[in-house]
Amino acid sequence: MIPFPRAPLRSILSGLVVALTAAPAVGQTPITAIGLGYPVAPADGRAAALGGTGIGLLGGSFSLASPADLTQHTTPGFGLAFSGESVTLRGASESLDTGRERFTVVRAVAPFGDWALAVAFGGDFDQDWSARFVDTLALGDGTTVPFEEAREHDGGISRIDASVARRIGPLSLGVSAQRLTGSLRQTFTRRFGDSNDGGPPLATAGGSQRLTYRAWRIRAGASLAVGDRVLISGVASKGGDLTIDPDTDASVESSLPLPTTIEVGASVRVTSRLLLAASGGWADWSRLGDVGDATSHDVTWMGAGLEFEGLRILGGDLPLRVGARRAELPFSTGDSALDETAITGGFGWLFRGGTAGLHVGLEFGSRGNFATDGLEESFRRATISFELRQR
């Protein structure tokens, strides 16, 4: 049960209401545009290449996964990751090509003794997309008017993270406080052509709206290291209410309860050159109920990957990575969650004695199923991260 009036929230998240009856086919809007948008994994290039396994990685990761994993960092460091994605949407009408770019995570880590501190900025939901299409408006007198329509959504939700961890023998405990913040600007323009009876042209229609978001979330985790060959990690999070505030009228401010999440991961050094990593998680997004025209669902995700070390190039180490992942998306227009699957891979380049590193993660996958959902997206994504560590 959603603890607020349903009508204002539908008005906020369904987009702009206009006095025009023609609308694009469902296939014109990206699958990831509904609800709160597309969930962003705040992962670096290494984690992305290993099937999204940012939690429980031996050697540490700059991904925003479990705060307990901070103790894997033995020296102060800084990491930055950027992700670019190309999307092709297949619907009932012609295909639509779009894309998105984002900084997935920016993080600084400072270990000292048995403690470690970190501050970070990372993604949470992406709402960037644009679409342009042509259609025909049928008026009440039988007249038809062709038009071209452009829609653009620019924004999303990000997280600001402060974390602390403590090592107690082979066990590490960590906690994070996260502030969710963001905004979304929606714009709409419709330009009309000449009507079929030669009447006067209709005026161009359009408008815009801006939403802002804010919330708090707490994450707590624990990890267990078995020598330098095995790391097992887990984390749970609990959020408050996500407040959604439109700039048009403060009286229709609404809120959504954030889900509880549970994630686990582990990595095993099978040989001195081969690392196996796997992780998975669950979140009760269904407690949000309907969000605009979308239905929310409980979701699970899982991923796994292999990392092979031993190659060198230009004086630096060149680890190679391959993996796969599967995830359910929290929002859909039907009764069941949409699936996202991807094959992943990539490489790293560690130089200057391991104090600097470049990591590239590539993903090739799809979302939805045209035969069952009437919509399907294929995507290609590259995540590039750079890290510096103190000697």
N, C-alpha and C positions, 0 to 999 in steps of 0.2 A: 504494500500500500504506500503510495506517495503522499507524504504529509504536507501537501499544499494544493491549492486550486489547480486543476488540470488545464483549464482553458487558457490562463495567461502563459503557461509554459509552452503550450502548443503554438500560441501566437508568436512567442519569442523564437522558437527553434525551427518553425516551419518556413521561415524566410519572410520575404516581403509579400504583403497582401495587396493585390492590385485588382482593379475592376475590369479585368480582361479574362475571357473564358478560355482562350487557347493556352495550352501548357506543353512543354516538351514531353516527349515520350520518356518513360522511366529510364530507358537505356541511355538517355542523354546526361544523366547525373551519375557521377562516379559512385560505386558501392561505398567507398570510404568517406563520402560526404555526409552521410546520414548520422543522426544522433549527435554525439559530441565530436564526430570525425574519426580519424584513423589513429589507433593507439601506437605511439612511438616508443620503441625500445631504446632507452638511453645507453647504447652499447658502442664500444670502440670497434676498430676494424678487426682486431683479433677475435673478439666474441662473435661478431657478425659472420666471419668466415667459418667459425666452428658451430654453425647451426644456432646462433643466438645464445650460446652457453656462457653468459657473462658471470654466472654465479659458481663459486667453488673451483675457480681456475688456479692451478698451481702457478706460482710466479707472480700472481696479482694481475688485476685488470683495472683500467680506469673507468669501466662501465659502472653505472649506478645500480648495482645489484644488492648484495648483502653487505651491510656495514661491518659485519664481523670479518669479512675478507680483507679489510684494510691492513691487518697485521701481516699479510703476505708481502707488503711493501717494506723493504728493509732500509731504503734511503728516500729522502724527500724527492718528489717528482711532480710533473705537470703533464696533463694529457688533454688533447683537443681532437674531436672527431666531427667530420662533416659527411653528410649523406645526400646523394642525389638519386632521384627515382624517375623513371619513365614508365608511363602507364598507358595501356590500350584497353579501352572498354568496349566490349561486344554486347550489343543490345538488340532489340527488335528492329531498330532502324540502323542507319549506317554506324560504323565504328567511330569512337571518339578517342583522340590522343590527348593526353595531358601529362602533367608531371609535378614534382615538388622537390624542394631542396631545403635542408635544415642542418643546423648544428645539433647533433644528437646529444653530445655531452662535452662539457668543459670542466676539468676537475684538477684540484691541487691537493696533494697528500703529504702529510708531515708526520712520519713515525719518530718516536723518541722513547727509548727503553722498551717497556712492555705495552706502551700506549701508541695510538695513532689517531690523528685528527685529519679531517678532510672537509673542504667546501667545494661545492659544485653547482653547475647549472646544466639542466638537461631537459629533453623533450618529454611530453606526456601525451598530448593529442595534437594531431595536425589537421587543420581545416582548410588548407590551401587547395583550391581547384578553380578552374575556369572552363567555360563551355560557350560555344557559339554555334547556332543552328538556324535553319530557315523552316518556316511552317506557314500555315494559312489560317486566318481568323474568319469564322463564319458568323455574320451578323444576323439579327433577328429577321430582317427583311429578305434574307436569302443571298445577300451580297457577300462575296468573299474578298478578303484583302490579304495579300502575301505580306510577310514580315520577316525581319532578321532580328534575332534576340541574342544578347550577350549577358552572361551571368558570371560573376566573379566573387569568390570568397577568399579572403586574405586574413590569416591569423591562426590561432591555436592556443593550446594550454601548455605551459612550461612549469618546471619545478626548480626551486632553489633549495639546495640540500646542505645541511650541516651534520656531520657524522663524527662519532667517537667510538673507538674500539679498545679493548684491553685483552692481552694475552695472559692466560693462566695455565702454564704448562702447555700441553698440546691443544687445549681448548681456548677459543677466542669468543668473546661476547661483544656485540656492537649495537648501537642505537642511532637512528637518524631522525631529525626533525625536518620536514619538508613543507615549504610554502608553495602552493599552486597559484599561479597567476597567469593572466593572458587576456587576449581580446580577439574579437572577430569583426571584420567589416564586410558586409554584404552589399553588393551593388547589382543593379538590374537595369538594362536598357533595351527597349524594343522600338525598332524603326520600321515604319510601314511603307509599302510600295503603293502603286496605283490599284484601285479596286477594279473588279471585273466589269462594272457598269460605267466606268469613266467618271465617277463622282470625285469630289474633292478629297485629297489625301488626308489621312488621319495624322494627328500630331504625334511626335515621338513621346513615348512614355518611359518613365524610369524612376529610380529612387535609390536610397541607401539606408543602411541601419548599422549601428555598431553595438556590440555586446562586450561586456567585461566579465572576467571570471576571477574568483578568489576562494581559497580553501586551505586547510591545514591537514597534514597527514603524518603519522608516526610509524616508523619501521624499526623492528628489532630482530636481530639475527644471532646465530651461533654457528661456529665452524669447528671441526675437529681435524687436526693434521696428524697423519701417521708417518713420522719421519719426513722425508722430502719426496715421498713417492705417492701419497694418497692425501686428498683433501675432500672432506664432505662438509657441505654448508647448507643452511636453511634460513629463511627469513619470512616473517609475517608482517603485514601492514594493516593499519586501521585508520581510516580517514573520517573527517567530519563531514559537513555539508558543503557542497560546491555551490556558491552563490552566483547567480547569473543576473546581471544588471544591464538592461537596455538603456541606450542614451535617449530614447524617445519619451519614456515615461517611467519615472522611478517607482510609481505605484504598482507596476507589474513585475517588480523584482521577484525572482523565484529561486529555489534551491533544490539540489539533488543530493541524496545520500551517497557518499563514495563507498565502494565495495571493500570488503575484507579480502586480502590476497594471501596466499601461501605459496612459497616457491622453494624448491630444493635443487641442489646440483652437486656434482662430484667430478673429480678428475683423477686419473690414475696414470702414473708414468710406467707404462708397460715395459719399455726398455729404456736405455739411456737416450735414445733418439726418438721414441714414439710416445705420444701422450694421447690418451682417450678421455674425452669430456662429454658429459650428458647433463641435462637439466630439464625441469618441467615445473608447471605451476597451475594454480586454480584461482578463480576470482568469482564472487557472487554478484555479478553485474545485474542480475535479474531483479534485485531489490529496487532498482531505479524505476521499474515499470516502463510505461511508454514515454519516449522522449521525442516530442514532435510527432512526426509520422513514422518513427522507428520504434521497434520493440527491442528491449534489452534482454540478454541471456547470460546465464552462468557460462563461463568459458574455461577451457583447459588449453594448455600449450606444452609442447615438448620439442627438444632438439638435441642433436648429438654431433660430434665431430672428431676428427683425427688431426693431430699436428705432428709433422715429421721434421726433425732437426738434423743437421749434419752438413748441409750445403753452405757454401760461402761464395760471395761475389763482391768484388771491389773492396776487399778487406773487411767485410761484414758478414754476419750470419744471415742465412736466408731460409727461415722456416716455411714449410708449405702446409696448407690447411685445406680440408675438405669436410663437408657436413651436410646435414639436411634438417629441416624443421617443419612442424605442423602446428597451426594455431587456429582457434576459433575467434571470430570477431565479436565484440560485445553487442553490436547493433545490426539489425537487419529489418527488412520490410515484411518478413514472413514469420512463421511460427517457429522456425529453427535457426540456429546460428549459422553464419557463413564460414566456410573453411578457407584457410590460407595455407598453402604448401609451397615450399621452396627448396631448391638445391643450392647449396652455398659452397664457397671456396675462396681461396685467396692466399696471400703470402705476407711475410714481414721482412724487413731489412733492419737489422740491429747493428749499429756501428759505434765507433768511438768507445770500444770496450763495453758495449751494452748500455751506455749512458744516454744514447739517443736511438730512437726507433721510428720507423714508418711502417704502418700496417694497412693493408688493403683487403677489404671483404667484398665479395661479389655475390649477389643473390638473383636467381632466376626462378620465378614462380607464378602462381595464379591465385585468384580469389573468386569464390562462388563457382557455380556450375550452370552453364547456359541451359542445359536440358531440364534441370530441376528448379532453378531459381529464376530463369529468364534473364539473368545477367551474369557476366563473367568478365573479370579483369585479368590480363597478363601484365606482369611488371618485371623490370630489370632495375636493380638497385646496386649502387657502389657506395661503400662506406670507407672513407680514408681518414686515418687518425695518425697523429704525430705525438710523440712523447719524449720528454727530457727527464733524466734522473741525475741527481747529484752524485758525484764520485764518492 
